[in-house]
Amino acid sequence: MNLKDASLIFVLIALISLSSCQSDVQPKAKAFLDLNYPEHRYKQLNTNCAFKFDVNELVNIDQSKNYEQCSFNIVYPQMHATIFFSYKKVNNNLEALLTDAQKLPLKHTIKADAIEVDVYTNDENRTYGNFYEVEGDAASQAQFYLTDSVNHFVTASIYFKTQPNYDSILPAAAYIKKDLRKMVESLRWTK
């Protein structure tokens, strides 16, 4: 083999290896967590309290928090989230209860990007209140209060057992917000 043939073979090998290594560079697609939660299925939570409402079948009721006074935690074990539910009897203190309930979402304004308020009124069920949705890295992503303006006052708020990171908890927060709205819509005074 002469030098000319060897040079030709080397060039051919180089061309083949260079052309076989080339590929179209494609940007990676954006990835999102595929968090699939079960379909919302509800059951009525009946208590010995002055109210009843629907809760998701996935939840556990933690009765260790003043259950006799009709305050308890609604726990989502798979999502590491809890709805803190509290009941107060109205005894000429409605204004103070309303003030406290309206201050709670304002505590989140430091970390929140936005707080939306929906006024809720249901004359047939005598339930009146506000539903707050919080966007951003706030500790609570949603909360509400309801009252009949005479005898009963309830509050509820969602908290996750993790440092708030809105992007990470957004799917779980959206799922539980739907349940929180169902609680508001289904709440009935029983006494």
N, C-alpha and C positions, 0 to 999 in steps of 0.2 A: 504494500500500500504506500502510495507516495503522499507527499505533504499536501498536495491539492485535494486528494480524496479524503484525507483525514480532516482537513479544514471544512470540507463540504459536509462530512458526517457530523462534525461538532456543531456547525451552524444549524443543521436539520434537528439535531437533538435539542439544542437551545430553543429553537422555534416551537417545537412540539411541547417542550416542558413549559415554556412561557404561555403558550395558548391554552394549555390544559389547566393552568393555575388561575386563569382569569375567570372571574364570574361577575355578574352584575351585582353591584352593591345596593342592597335594599335597606331602607331604614326600618327599624323594628317598630312594630305596631304598638300603640299605647296599650298598656295592660291595666285591667281593673280586676279587683277581687270579685270572684263569682260567689257572692254570698246569697245562697238561696234559703229563704225562710219559708216555713210551712204556710199554707193558706190560713187566713184568719178564721178561726172558729170560736164562737162565743158561747158562754153559759152564764146563767144568771147567778150572781153572788147574792145569796140571801143571808142576812145577818139578823141579829136581835136588835139591830140599830134602827134608826128612823129613816132608813133609806135602803134601796136595792139598786143594783146596776149590773150590766153585762161586763164580763172579763174574758180575756183570751183563755182558751182551754189549756194553754201551755204553762200558765203561771202557777206559782205556789203562793199561798197566803201565809205570811209570817205573822203569827198572832202574839209575838213577844212584846210588841210595842203598844201598850195601852189598849189592848183589844177590847177590854171591858168598857172603855170610854169611846169605843168605835173608831179608833185610830189603828192603822196596821200598815204593813208593807206588802206590796204586790211584787213578787220576785220573778224575774225571767232568768232562770239558771243558765241557759245556753248562751245568753247574751251578756251576762254579768251586769245586769241592769235591775233597778228597783224603782217602782213608783211608790213614793211616800204619800200615803193617804191619811188625812186628818179630818176629824169631825169636831165641831164646836157647837154648843147650844147657844142660841142668841138670847141674851138676857140684857136688853137695853144697851148692848155694846156693838150693834151692827156697824156703826161708823168706824170704830176701832178695828174690828175684824176686816172690814174692807180696806182700810188704810194699810194694815199689815200685809194683806194678800197682794195689794198693788205695789208694795215696796219690794217684795221678793224678786220679781223679774228685773227690777231696776238694779239690784245688786250684781246682776250679770252684765251690765252695760260696759264694764271695763274690758271684758274679754269678748263680748258679742259684736258681731258685724252688723246685726240687725235684730230687732225685736218687733214682731208683728202681733197685733192684738185683734182678736175677733170678739165682738160683743155677742153673747149668747142670751137669747130670750125665748122661753117656751111658756106661754101663759097657761096652756092646758095642764102642764105638769108642775107649774109654779116653780120653775127653775130659771134663775137669772145669774149671769156672771160673765167672766172674761176667760178666753182661751189665749195663752201666750205661746208663740213659737219663737225660739231663739236660734239664730244662726251664728256660727263662729265657735271658738274654743271655750265656750262657757260651760260651767259645771252642769247646768240643767238645760236640756234641749227643748223642753215643753212643760207647761204647767197650766193649771186652771183653778178657778174657784167658782163655786155655785152656792146659791142661797135661795131660800123662799122669802127672804126679807123680813121674816117674822120670828121663826123658831130655829131654823137649821142653817148651818154654814159648813161647807166642806172645801178642802183644798187638796190638790195632788200635784206632784212634780216628779219628773223622770231624772234619775241620776245613774251614771255608769261607774263601775268599780275600776276606773282607769283614769289616767290623766287625760283631760279633754283634748282631743285632736279631732276637729270637726270632720275632716276628710275620712278618717278611719272609722268613726262611729256613725257616719251619715246613713248607711243602709239600715243599721239596727235602730237608729233614732227615728227614721221615717216609718219603720214598721211599728214601733211602739207608739208613735204619735197617732197613728190610725186607731190603735187600741184606746188611747187616751180620749180621742174624740168620741169613740163609741161609748165610753163611760159617761161622758157629758150628755150625749144624746139619749142614753137609756136610763139615766138616773131618775128614780121616782122616790118621793117621800112616802113613807109608809105609816107615819104617826103624825 
